[in-house]
Amino acid sequence: MDNGATSPDFEGDAWIYSGMKRKSHFILAYEVGKRTQQTCDQFMIKVMESIELPMPIDPVTFFSDGNRQFYESLKELYAPTCYRYGKLIKYKESGRLVKTEKEWITGDGSLKEINTSQIENMNGIARGSQSHLVRKTKGFAKKVRRLTKHYGFFQMYRNFMWVDKNGMTPAMKEDL
C-alpha cells in the first residue's frame, strides 16, 4: 500500500483519475487515491478491462495532461504498436491560459487530434454537481471510500441516465 491511498480510512488529498470515450462520452473507469503511480496503474488496468483489446491495425488512443504516470502505465499494459498516446500541457498565468504544448509520445497523428477538453469538461461537471468534490463545502468527502462511492453514482448517472440533445445516453451510443 502506498501512503494509505487504497485504504478506506485514508484522509487527505485524493485525486480522481477518470477516463471516457471521446465520441460517446461514456465514462470507462475511475480510480480514487493519492496522485501516485500505483493509483494510476490501478486506474489504467480498469480502463484496459473496459475496452476491446487493441491491435496494431486498430490502436487505442489516449490523451492526457502530460502526467508521466499515464505513459508509464501504458508502457506496461500495451505493446507500443497497439496504442497512441498524446499529451497536452497547458500553461497558465494568473488563471489565464497563455500557452499550450501538444506532442505525440507514442504513435503519431495530427497535433490537432490531441485534446483534453472533453474530460476537463466532465471533471467540471462532476465538481459542479457533487458538493463532496469541492473542498470549501460542508459536503466535502474526507474519506476515499465515500468519495469513491459518490463518483460511482456519478458515473452510473452520466452513462445510463443523462440524455444529450439527441435523446441519447452515452450507454445507448455504446449499444449497452
C-alpha positions in Angstrom: 0.0 0.0 0.0 1.3 3.4 -0.9 0.7 6.1 1.8 -2.7 4.5 2.5 -4.0 5.5 -0.9 -6.1 2.4 -1.2 -7.2 2.2 2.5 -10.8 3.1 3.1 -9.7 5.2 6.1 -7.3 7.3 4.2 -7.8 11.0 4.7 -6.2 14.0 2.9 -5.6 14.9 -0.7 -7.2 12.5 -3.1 -7.2 12.5 -6.9 -9.8 11.1 -9.2 -8.3 9.5 -12.3 -11.1 9.2 -14.9 -11.3 8.2 -18.5 -14.0 8.4 -21.0 -14.6 7.6 -24.7 -14.3 10.7 -26.8 -17.3 10.1 -29.2 -19.9 8.8 -26.8 -18.8 10.5 -23.6 -19.1 7.1 -21.8 -17.1 7.1 -18.6 -15.0 4.0 -18.8 -13.4 3.9 -15.4 -12.1 5.9 -12.5 -9.8 5.4 -9.5 -9.6 7.5 -6.4 -6.4 7.9 -4.4 -3.1 9.7 -4.0 -1.5 11.0 -7.2 0.9 8.1 -7.3 2.0 5.6 -9.9 0.1 2.9 -8.0 -3.2 4.7 -8.2 -2.7 5.5 -11.9 -1.8 1.8 -12.6 -5.0 0.7 -10.9 -7.0 3.2 -13.0 -5.3 2.1 -16.3 -6.0 -1.6 -15.5 -9.7 -0.7 -15.1 -9.6 1.2 -18.4 -7.9 -1.8 -20.2 -10.5 -4.2 -18.8 -13.3 -2.0 -20.1 -12.3 -1.7 -23.7 -11.6 -4.1 -26.5 -8.1 -5.4 -26.8 -6.4 -3.1 -29.3 -4.4 -4.4 -32.3 -1.6 -2.8 -34.3 -4.1 -2.3 -37.2 -6.5 -0.6 -34.8 -4.6 1.0 -31.9 -6.4 2.6 -29.0 -5.7 6.3 -28.5 -5.1 8.1 -25.2 -4.7 11.8 -24.4 -3.7 13.3 -21.1 -2.3 16.4 -19.4 1.2 15.0 -19.7 1.2 13.3 -16.3 4.1 10.9 -16.7 2.3 8.2 -14.8 -0.1 7.6 -17.7 2.8 6.9 -20.0 4.5 4.6 -17.5 1.2 2.6 -17.2 0.7 2.4 -20.9 4.2 1.0 -21.5 3.4 -1.8 -19.0 0.0 -2.6 -20.3 0.2 -2.4 -24.1 2.6 -3.3 -26.9 3.8 0.0 -28.4 2.2 -0.7 -31.7 -1.3 -1.1 -30.0 -1.7 2.4 -28.6 -1.2 6.0 -29.4 -0.6 8.5 -26.6 -0.6 12.3 -27.0 -0.1 14.8 -24.3 -1.4 18.3 -24.0 0.2 20.6 -21.4 -1.5 23.9 -20.6 0.4 26.8 -19.1 -1.5 29.4 -17.2 -0.6 32.8 -15.6 -3.0 34.4 -13.1 -5.6 31.9 -14.0 -5.4 32.6 -17.8 -4.2 30.2 -20.4 -1.1 31.6 -22.1 0.4 28.7 -23.9 -0.3 25.0 -24.9 2.1 22.3 -26.0 1.0 19.2 -27.8 3.1 16.2 -28.5 2.7 12.6 -29.6 4.6 10.4 -27.2 3.8 7.1 -28.8 2.3 6.7 -32.3 1.5 9.6 -34.5 -1.2 11.7 -35.9 -2.2 15.3 -36.3 -1.4 17.5 -33.3 -5.0 18.9 -33.8 -6.3 15.5 -32.6 -4.7 15.9 -29.2 -7.4 17.4 -27.0 -8.3 17.0 -23.3 -11.2 19.5 -23.2 -13.9 16.8 -23.0 -12.5 15.1 -19.9 -11.8 18.5 -18.4 -15.4 19.5 -19.1 -16.6 16.2 -17.5 -14.4 16.9 -14.4 -16.0 20.4 -14.2 -19.5 18.8 -14.4 -18.5 16.4 -11.7 -17.3 19.2 -9.4 -20.3 21.3 -10.1 -22.9 18.6 -9.4 -21.2 17.0 -6.4 -20.5 19.1 -3.3 -18.3 16.3 -1.9 -15.7 17.1 -4.6 -15.4 20.8 -3.6 -13.2 21.4 -0.6 -14.9 24.5 0.7 -18.4 22.9 1.1 -20.0 21.2 4.1 -20.4 18.1 2.0 -16.7 17.7 1.1 -15.8 14.0 1.3 -12.9 13.4 3.7 -12.7 9.6 3.2 -11.6 7.9 0.0 -14.3 5.2 0.4 -17.1 7.9 0.5 -15.6 9.8 -2.5 -15.3 6.5 -4.5 -18.9 5.6 -3.9 -20.2 9.1 -4.8 -18.2 9.1 -8.0 -19.6 5.7 -8.8 -23.1 7.1 -8.6 -22.0 10.0 -10.8 -20.5 7.5 -13.4 -23.7 5.5 -13.4 -25.9 8.6 -13.8 -23.8 10.1 -16.6 -23.5 6.8 -18.5 -27.1 5.5 -18.2 -29.4 8.3 -17.3 -28.0 11.6 -18.6 -29.6 12.3 -22.0 -27.9 14.5 -24.6 -29.7 16.9 -27.0 -30.4 14.0 -29.4 -32.1 12.0 -26.6 -29.3 9.5 -26.3 -27.3 8.4 -23.2 -23.6 7.5 -23.5 -24.6 3.9 -22.8 -27.1 4.0 -25.7 -24.4 5.3 -28.0 -22.2 2.3 -26.9 -25.1 -0.1 -27.6 -25.3 -1.1 -23.9 
